């Protein structure tokens, strides 16, 4: 079992400028085996260099906007005037507040157009004595920016407000850097320029009054600041920073992760978009505008997200196992079930005709009984001579068959039904004639046979139908989610005198519960006789869906399957992965997270058989599954690669600094020795963390045991595969050749030498 200190556990006074020492007992051994990865890691620290800014002040008169009473006005200084700072400034100006701004980049023109006074020099800004400092910096640069501000030039009771997407980190930094006489509000407007382009109404604003002075003036200022967002219609949620980060790991980080994975797939709108796929496209659009720095900050500075990331990884892996496990089961049955089937067939061959006749007699009696209870509406429709109405037989009267039957009956068509299970009561209530025997149904000579069976059972159902009892020109229609598969089955098993129409209503009982208007209905006239009555019958059937407002899309079966693999299969895959996480609504749902919850709701009602059918009987689905897998792995590489870059920079900078220190007087060198040793220990802990991320997946794949031994100043990696050991360190690229010692058995030791006084 691995045991690391928490990756994100903040020190008593968190600082990004120094590595916190991590104490481990000497020669502690960490054993990596093919087991699920633990969700704990070590603490990260970053180093930044401070930089000075040139002085340039641009002042602009606020534009004419609707003003509040002057008593509500605040002088607000925005630090970090990028996209998000400008986004907030527009509303602040519209409410009549005085807005100042400072940023490392020159945004003076943008500020002038908004009516904001821009300062390139933070000293000039602070001398204006703003009531509120609004920190709109990136997560990664926040501490560096905060420490660069000339705080003594501000009034001592100035209110600091951050709007970062992580809150415990921001709270600890503000408490650490700011003197005790400054007020602090930690806030998170859970929206941005894209998700709030139509206004802030109904969007969440989360906040914690971390430190507010008792004076009435300071309490009133805090209230005025919060009223800015309340006045715009935000849902105000007061919540501790710790509680926020717990919820945000699920709602915000998960949403951004799914959005970034899908963005890597280069998803595009198709002619047959489903509602679920449209929501995924919207999700990609809403998250793609955010920088990778923001996403990395969510990952790095929220201690809860690593567990969520691991759960998502395991859920996707579990879904793959389900799919391939089912595939293995099918192949096994084909290999070993044939011999047993032959024996059973030989034993039952003599009794087949007798038992079939008995079943037929019993079924006919039941069918005739039910037939007497046909609804008056259907009798009138069938006898009225209205040639626009059809006699439609639904084969497979489960949820989807019943869903279609409701509309068929409402439009006045005569509807018959047959299924293996007994749905006679349901059929009677709907006005449908139900048959428990397929021969009886076929002898009614329906004009259209609509196959509503599952993908997996379709071939078996087709072969079981007594098609010889039907009229020779009967129209066969399928409604499966894959199209080339049923097309080939129809052409192979149906006589040439039957008409064939392959369709896909790209909606179901859940997505079509409020009507079918503008929902896609895809069809391919595979084989329709040239006779006028047969052409008319096909068109009348298609009119059923056109009258309901469906978007009618004529498309070949092959083209449908190509588009469906990229839209429908991806949608169902993401829905099933997220379903395994057991997602729940939170008090701080983002729009994107609501999209994911709706996606789960829309796909969870479908059986695994349907999903497996999409995978098994669409030749394009495997490629999409692999692309999704590669995209997720690529995102993991980006995140952990960024960690590796930070570690490498710290490791080599420490080496350079130690060379500079060797030229200093002995006293100065001695005073920093303990800090260097602590930094080395923390670096080695980080080295173990990054190696764990790469090694564990290898261990799972090869089922080899990998041992990492961590002592005070050395890290030992023992692996049986010598070649892969080289690749591992090569990928990490953090230790040069002089630090690597390779023994004959393939193990290697990486030492970090410290100068000792």
Secondary structure, 3 states (H helix, E strand, C coil): CCCCCCCCCCCCCCCCCCCCCCCCCCCEEEEECCCCCCCCCCCCCCCCCCCCCCCCEECCCCCCCCCCCHHHCCEEEEECCCHHHHHHHHHHHHCCCEEEEECCCCCHHHHHHHCCEEECCHHHHHCCCCCEEEECCCCCCHHHHHHHCCHHHCCCCCEEEECCCCCHHHHHHHHHHCCCCCEEEEEEECCCCCCCCCCCCCCEEEEEEEECCCCHHHHHHHHHHHHHHHHCCCEEEECCHHHHHHHHHHHHHHHHHHHHHHHHCCCCCCCCCCHHHHHHHHHHHHHHCCCHHHHHHHHHCCCCHHHHHHHHHHHHHHHHHHHHHHHHHHHHHHHHHHHHHHHHHHHHHHHHHHHHHHHHHHHHHHHHHHHCCCCHHHHHHHHCCCCCCCEEEEECCCHHHHHHHHHHHHCCCEEEEECCCCCHHHHHHHCCEEECCHHHHHHCCCCEEEECCCCCCHHHHHHHCCHHHCCCCCEEEECCCCCHHHHHHHHHHCCCCCEEEEEEECCCCCCCCCCCCCCEEEEEEEECCCCHHHHHHHHHHHHHHHHCCCEEEECCHHHHHHHHHHHHHHHHHHHHHHHHCCCCCCCCCCHHHHHHHHHHHHHHCCCHHHHHHHHHCCCCHHHHHHHHHHHHHHHHHHHHHHHHHHHHHHHHHHHHHHHHHCCCCHHHHHHCHHHHHHHHHHHHHHHHHHHHHHHHHHHHHHCCCEEEEECCCEEEEECCCHHHHHHHHHHHCCCCHHHEEECCCCCEEEECCCCCC
